[in-house]
Amino acid sequence: MKMPDTLTHDEFLDTSGYLCPLPVYQAGQVLSRLASGQVLRLVTTDRGSLEDIPALARQRGDQLLAVEDHGATQHFWIRKNS
């Protein structure tokens, strides 16, 4: 995985304060609208997202570029592959 400070993103989604399944659902909606190769940066506060978002990327066939866990927040960079 690349280091997040070298990553750029095309869309930004902040789901802070929302619990599962909303971060996964909203991320899936945004990823569906992106063109192939574009990157979503996602911020969550639901610790379950550390498992749920990588699973979403795998199920969709997208590429999880990086994950940062800051304790109170989690940051994800996902490239749409399909």
C-alpha positions as CSV (number, residue, x, y, z in Angstrom):
1,M,0.0,0.0,0.0
2,K,1.1,3.5,-0.7
3,M,1.6,6.0,2.1
4,P,-1.5,8.3,2.4
5,D,0.6,11.5,2.2
6,T,1.4,10.5,-1.4
7,L,-2.2,9.7,-2.4
8,T,-4.6,12.0,-4.1
9,H,-8.4,11.6,-4.2
10,D,-11.2,12.5,-6.6
11,E,-14.0,12.4,-4.0
12,F,-14.1,12.9,-0.3
13,L,-16.8,11.4,2.0
14,D,-16.9,12.1,5.7
15,T,-19.2,9.6,7.6
16,S,-18.1,10.7,11.0
17,G,-20.8,10.0,13.6
18,Y,-22.6,7.4,11.6
19,L,-22.6,3.7,12.6
20,C,-22.7,0.6,10.4
21,P,-24.2,0.1,7.9
22,L,-24.2,3.8,6.9
23,P,-20.5,4.3,6.2
24,V,-20.4,1.1,4.0
25,Y,-23.7,2.0,2.2
26,Q,-22.6,5.6,1.5
27,A,-19.2,4.6,0.4
28,G,-20.7,2.1,-2.0
29,Q,-23.0,4.7,-3.4
30,V,-20.1,7.2,-4.1
31,L,-17.9,4.4,-5.5
32,S,-20.7,3.5,-7.9
33,R,-20.7,7.1,-9.3
34,L,-16.9,7.3,-9.8
35,A,-15.2,6.5,-13.0
36,S,-12.8,3.6,-13.2
37,G,-9.5,4.6,-11.7
38,Q,-10.8,7.4,-9.6
39,V,-10.1,7.4,-5.8
40,L,-12.5,7.9,-2.9
41,R,-11.1,9.2,0.4
42,L,-13.4,8.1,3.2
43,V,-13.3,9.2,6.9
44,T,-15.3,7.2,9.5
45,T,-15.6,7.1,13.3
46,D,-17.1,3.6,13.4
47,R,-14.3,1.2,14.4
48,G,-16.2,-1.6,12.7
49,S,-15.3,0.2,9.4
50,L,-11.7,-1.2,9.8
51,E,-13.2,-4.6,8.8
52,D,-16.2,-3.4,6.8
53,I,-14.6,-1.1,4.3
54,P,-11.9,-3.5,3.2
55,A,-14.6,-6.1,2.8
56,L,-16.6,-3.7,0.7
57,A,-13.6,-3.0,-1.5
58,R,-13.0,-6.8,-2.0
59,Q,-16.6,-7.5,-2.8
60,R,-16.8,-4.7,-5.3
61,G,-13.4,-5.6,-6.9
62,D,-12.0,-2.2,-6.0
63,Q,-8.5,-1.5,-4.6
64,L,-7.9,-0.5,-1.1
65,L,-4.9,1.8,-1.4
66,A,-4.3,2.8,2.2
67,V,-5.9,2.8,5.7
68,E,-5.0,5.1,8.6
69,D,-6.3,4.4,12.0
70,H,-6.2,7.5,14.3
71,G,-8.2,5.9,17.1
72,A,-11.2,8.3,17.0
73,T,-11.2,8.4,13.2
74,Q,-10.3,5.9,10.4
75,H,-9.2,7.1,6.9
76,F,-9.5,5.0,3.8
77,W,-8.4,5.5,0.2
78,I,-10.2,3.3,-2.3
79,R,-9.6,3.2,-6.1
80,K,-12.5,2.1,-8.2
81,N,-11.5,-0.7,-10.5
82,S,-14.7,-1.6,-12.3
